[in-house]
Amino acid sequence: STIADTRTCSRAMAFTNDHLSLYYDGTDLMTEEEKEDWDCDVRMDFVLPAAVAALLREDRPAPEALTRAEFEQRPPALGFTKPLLEAMRTYVGVVPVKPVAERRRAKYLRDNMLRHLIPCSGCSTTSELIAVLEGELDSGRPAPVPEWYKYSTVTMGPRRIGYASCSARGCLETEDPSRRFSKCSQCTRALYCGKACQRADWKARHKQVCQKAAEQHTKMKKAGQMLQALSDMSFVGEARGLDIGQTMRDARSNPKVLERRAQLKQEKRRGPNDAPVPILSVPYNSDEASQ
């Protein structure tokens, strides 16, 4: 069978700034609340109106080079309408849920907002996040893309998409157009809103996992290179028998792969008022890929 379209496959592989993943196998470094949140698997259909849950599950364009042109045409507030936001606010106010379910619900909405460059510093509840979305909807335009933001040219594998939240325990700050967070220089996986949070988090727990996190980051980079090679194979077609390695090597020098990489880099660098750069799409069958 042919290799799947990378735009669909890459969604679950994109990097997200979930600092709890640094401590998942050392639960003594988590608070009881963090442990509960990590172990909790709440279906959003059970804690949000069905129409709201469906909207948040939509595969909307993300702020990365491959879908930049589409992302720039996004509606404000993730596409929410006033009736939908009001329905969510009413649901949250009327339907009781356990505290852990509310935290997971708020995190789900917050992660969606950050992924699409909607800053939400200081928001810890679903109601507070709804207020941010209402403000953006009332403005009639989506939040601006910062000058410092870099559109990733990676099409499959780990990469940064959207804003980061501070990795320090209890901090609710997020990146926004005026500030980009610094990352731990050793592991590069923890991000902080300032030196105070970084120092406090280092003393509290990060120093105990930093080295291991750095090793994991190295492995993630290697896995990412492999995934990117699989993405490039989409332009070569089916693997020749079982020699996937040869097919990957062929993909590196494939003219269409090289052309697409150049297009992605141009799209990453283009000015906000420049016309979008056309990007080659992934072939849907091996005959098309081999032409």
C-alpha positions as CSV (number, residue, x, y, z in Angstrom):
1,S,0.0,0.0,0.0
2,T,1.1,3.6,-0.5
3,I,2.4,5.8,2.3
4,A,-0.4,7.8,4.0
5,D,-0.7,11.6,3.6
6,T,1.7,13.1,6.1
7,R,-0.6,16.0,6.9
8,T,-3.0,13.5,8.6
9,C,-0.4,11.2,10.1
10,S,1.7,14.0,11.7
11,R,-1.1,15.4,13.9
12,A,-0.5,12.9,16.8
13,M,3.3,13.2,16.4
14,A,3.6,17.0,16.7
15,F,5.4,18.2,19.8
16,T,3.2,19.6,22.6
17,N,4.6,21.4,25.6
18,D,3.2,19.1,28.3
19,H,5.7,19.4,31.1
20,L,4.2,16.5,33.1
21,S,5.6,14.1,30.5
22,L,9.0,14.9,32.0
23,Y,8.0,13.3,35.3
24,Y,5.6,10.5,34.3
25,D,7.9,7.7,35.4
26,G,9.0,9.5,38.6
27,T,5.6,10.1,40.2
28,D,7.3,11.1,43.4
29,L,8.1,14.4,41.6
30,M,4.4,15.0,41.0
31,T,1.8,16.4,43.4
32,E,-1.2,14.3,44.1
33,E,-3.2,16.5,41.8
34,E,-0.7,16.1,39.0
35,K,-0.8,12.3,39.4
36,E,-4.6,12.4,39.2
37,D,-4.5,14.5,36.1
38,W,-1.9,12.3,34.5
39,D,-3.9,9.1,35.1
40,C,-7.3,10.6,34.2
41,D,-8.6,9.8,30.7
42,V,-11.8,11.9,30.3
43,R,-13.8,11.8,27.1
44,M,-14.6,15.4,26.1
45,D,-18.0,14.3,24.9
46,F,-18.9,13.6,28.5
47,V,-17.8,17.0,29.9
48,L,-18.6,19.4,27.0
49,P,-21.6,19.9,24.7
50,A,-21.5,17.5,21.7
51,A,-21.2,20.4,19.2
52,V,-18.3,22.0,21.2
53,A,-16.4,18.7,21.5
54,A,-16.9,18.1,17.7
55,L,-15.6,21.5,16.9
56,L,-12.5,21.1,19.0
57,R,-11.8,17.7,17.4
58,E,-11.7,19.3,13.9
59,D,-8.5,18.9,11.9
60,R,-8.0,22.7,11.5
61,P,-4.8,24.1,9.8
62,A,-1.9,24.6,12.3
63,P,0.7,27.3,12.3
64,E,3.4,25.4,10.5
65,A,4.9,26.0,7.0
66,L,2.9,23.2,5.3
67,T,-0.4,24.8,6.3
68,R,0.6,28.4,6.9
69,A,-1.5,29.9,4.1
70,E,-4.6,28.1,5.4
71,F,-3.8,29.1,9.0
72,E,-3.6,32.7,8.0
73,Q,-7.2,32.5,6.8
74,R,-8.5,31.1,10.1
75,P,-11.6,32.6,11.8
76,P,-11.2,34.1,15.3
77,A,-11.8,32.1,18.4
78,L,-11.1,28.6,16.9
79,G,-14.2,29.0,14.7
80,F,-16.5,29.3,17.7
81,T,-19.8,31.2,17.4
82,K,-21.4,33.2,20.2
83,P,-24.2,30.6,20.6
84,L,-21.6,27.8,20.9
85,L,-19.5,29.7,23.4
86,E,-22.7,30.5,25.4
87,A,-23.7,26.8,25.3
88,M,-20.3,25.8,26.6
89,R,-20.5,28.5,29.4
90,T,-24.0,27.3,30.4
91,Y,-23.0,23.7,30.3
92,V,-19.9,24.3,32.5
93,G,-22.0,26.3,35.0
94,V,-24.9,23.8,35.2
95,V,-23.5,20.3,34.7
96,P,-21.4,19.2,37.7
97,V,-18.1,17.3,37.0
98,K,-15.3,16.1,39.3
99,P,-12.5,18.5,39.9
100,V,-10.1,16.3,37.9
101,A,-12.5,16.3,35.0
102,E,-12.7,20.1,35.0
103,R,-8.9,20.4,35.0
104,R,-8.6,18.0,32.1
105,R,-11.4,19.8,30.2
106,A,-9.7,23.2,30.8
107,K,-6.3,21.7,29.7
108,Y,-7.9,20.3,26.5
109,L,-9.3,23.7,25.6
110,R,-6.2,25.5,26.6
111,D,-4.0,23.2,24.5
112,N,-6.2,23.8,21.5
113,M,-5.9,27.6,22.0
114,L,-2.1,27.5,22.5
115,R,-1.7,25.3,19.4
116,H,-3.4,28.0,17.3
117,L,-1.6,30.9,18.8
118,I,-4.3,32.2,21.2
119,P,-2.5,33.3,24.4
120,C,-4.2,32.6,27.7
121,S,-1.9,33.5,30.6
122,G,-3.5,33.2,34.0
123,C,-6.4,31.0,32.9
124,S,-6.9,27.9,35.0
125,T,-10.6,27.2,34.4
126,T,-12.8,26.5,31.4
127,S,-14.9,29.6,32.2
128,E,-11.8,31.8,32.1
129,L,-10.7,30.3,28.8
130,I,-14.2,30.9,27.3
131,A,-13.8,34.6,28.3
132,V,-10.6,34.8,26.2
133,L,-12.3,33.2,23.2
134,E,-15.3,35.6,23.6
135,G,-12.9,38.5,23.6
136,E,-11.2,37.3,20.4
137,L,-14.6,36.7,18.8
138,D,-15.8,40.2,19.7
139,S,-12.7,41.7,18.1
140,G,-13.6,40.1,14.8
141,R,-10.1,38.9,14.1
142,P,-7.8,36.1,15.2
143,A,-4.9,36.8,17.6
144,P,-1.8,38.1,15.7
145,V,1.1,35.9,14.8
146,P,4.3,37.1,16.6
147,E,7.3,38.3,14.6
148,W,9.4,35.9,16.6
149,Y,7.3,32.8,15.7
150,K,8.9,30.2,13.4
151,Y,6.8,28.1,11.2
152,S,8.2,24.6,11.3
153,T,9.1,23.0,8.0
154,V,9.0,19.4,9.5
155,T,6.1,17.5,7.9
156,M,6.2,14.4,10.1
157,G,7.7,13.9,13.5
158,P,8.3,15.9,16.7
159,R,8.3,19.7,16.3
160,R,7.0,22.8,18.0
161,I,3.6,24.1,16.9
162,G,1.9,27.1,18.6
163,Y,2.6,28.7,22.0
164,A,4.3,27.1,25.0
165,S,3.1,27.2,28.6
166,C,5.6,27.6,31.5
167,S,6.9,24.3,32.8
168,A,7.2,25.5,36.4
169,R,4.7,23.9,38.7
170,G,1.7,26.1,39.3
171,C,2.7,28.8,36.8
172,L,-0.1,29.7,34.4
173,E,1.9,32.0,32.1
174,T,1.9,31.3,28.3
175,E,3.8,32.8,25.4
176,D,2.2,35.6,23.6
177,P,3.0,38.1,20.8
178,S,5.3,40.1,23.1
179,R,7.4,37.2,24.6
180,R,8.9,34.0,23.7
181,F,9.9,31.6,26.5
182,S,13.4,30.4,27.1
183,K,14.1,26.7,27.3
184,C,16.4,24.6,29.5
185,S,19.8,24.8,27.8
186,Q,20.6,21.1,28.5
187,C,17.4,19.1,27.7
188,T,15.6,21.9,25.7
189,R,12.3,20.3,26.7
190,A,11.3,22.5,29.6
191,L,10.3,26.1,28.8
192,Y,10.0,29.0,31.3
193,C,8.4,32.4,31.4
194,G,11.4,33.8,33.3
195,K,14.5,33.1,35.4
196,A,12.5,33.0,38.6
197,C,10.3,30.1,37.4
198,Q,13.3,28.3,36.0
199,R,15.3,28.5,39.2
200,A,12.4,27.4,41.3
201,D,11.6,24.5,39.1
202,W,15.2,23.4,39.0
203,K,15.4,23.2,42.7
204,A,12.0,21.6,43.1
205,R,12.4,18.8,40.5
206,H,13.8,19.5,37.1
207,K,17.4,18.9,38.1
208,Q,16.4,15.3,38.9
209,V,15.2,14.6,35.4
210,C,17.1,17.0,33.2
211,Q,19.8,14.6,32.1
212,K,17.4,11.8,31.2
213,A,15.2,14.4,29.4
214,A,18.2,15.4,27.4
215,E,18.8,11.8,26.4
216,Q,15.1,11.4,25.5
217,H,15.4,14.5,23.4
218,T,18.3,13.0,21.4
219,K,16.3,9.9,20.8
220,M,13.3,12.0,19.7
221,K,15.4,13.8,17.2
222,K,16.6,10.6,15.7
223,A,13.1,9.2,15.6
224,G,12.0,12.5,14.0
225,Q,14.6,12.1,11.3
226,M,13.3,8.6,10.5
227,L,9.7,9.9,10.4
228,Q,10.7,12.7,8.1
229,A,12.4,10.2,5.8
230,L,9.1,8.2,5.8
231,S,7.3,11.4,4.8
232,D,9.8,12.0,2.0
233,M,9.1,8.5,0.8
234,S,5.6,9.6,-0.2
235,F,7.3,11.2,-3.3
236,V,9.0,8.0,-4.2
237,G,6.1,5.6,-4.0
238,E,6.0,2.1,-2.6
239,A,9.2,0.6,-1.1
240,R,11.0,-1.7,-3.5
241,G,10.2,-5.1,-2.0
242,L,11.4,-5.0,1.6
243,D,14.3,-2.7,0.9
244,I,12.9,0.3,2.7
245,G,16.4,1.7,3.5
246,Q,17.1,2.0,-0.2
247,T,13.8,3.7,-0.8
248,M,14.6,6.2,2.0
249,R,18.0,6.9,0.4
250,D,16.4,7.5,-2.9
251,A,14.0,9.9,-1.3
252,R,16.7,12.2,-0.1
253,S,17.8,13.0,-3.6
254,N,14.4,12.9,-5.2
255,P,13.9,16.1,-7.2
256,K,10.3,16.5,-5.9
257,V,11.5,16.0,-2.3
258,L,14.2,18.7,-2.8
259,E,11.7,21.0,-4.5
260,R,9.2,20.6,-1.7
261,R,11.8,21.2,1.0
262,A,12.8,24.4,-0.7
263,Q,9.2,25.5,-1.0
264,L,8.6,24.9,2.8
265,K,11.7,27.0,3.7
266,Q,10.4,29.8,1.4
267,E,7.0,29.6,3.0
268,K,8.6,29.7,6.5
269,R,10.5,32.9,5.7
270,R,8.0,34.8,3.6
271,G,6.8,38.1,4.9
272,P,3.2,38.5,6.3
273,N,2.2,40.6,3.3
274,D,3.8,38.4,0.6
275,A,1.8,35.8,-1.5
276,P,1.9,32.2,-0.2
277,V,4.4,29.9,-1.7
278,P,2.8,26.9,-3.6
279,I,3.8,23.7,-2.0
280,L,3.8,20.3,-3.7
281,S,1.2,18.0,-2.3
282,V,1.8,14.3,-1.4
283,P,1.0,11.9,-4.2
284,Y,-1.9,9.5,-3.5
285,N,-0.6,6.5,-5.4
286,S,2.7,5.0,-6.4
287,D,2.1,5.6,-10.2
288,E,1.7,9.3,-9.5
289,A,4.8,9.3,-7.2
290,S,7.0,7.7,-9.8
291,Q,6.1,10.1,-12.6
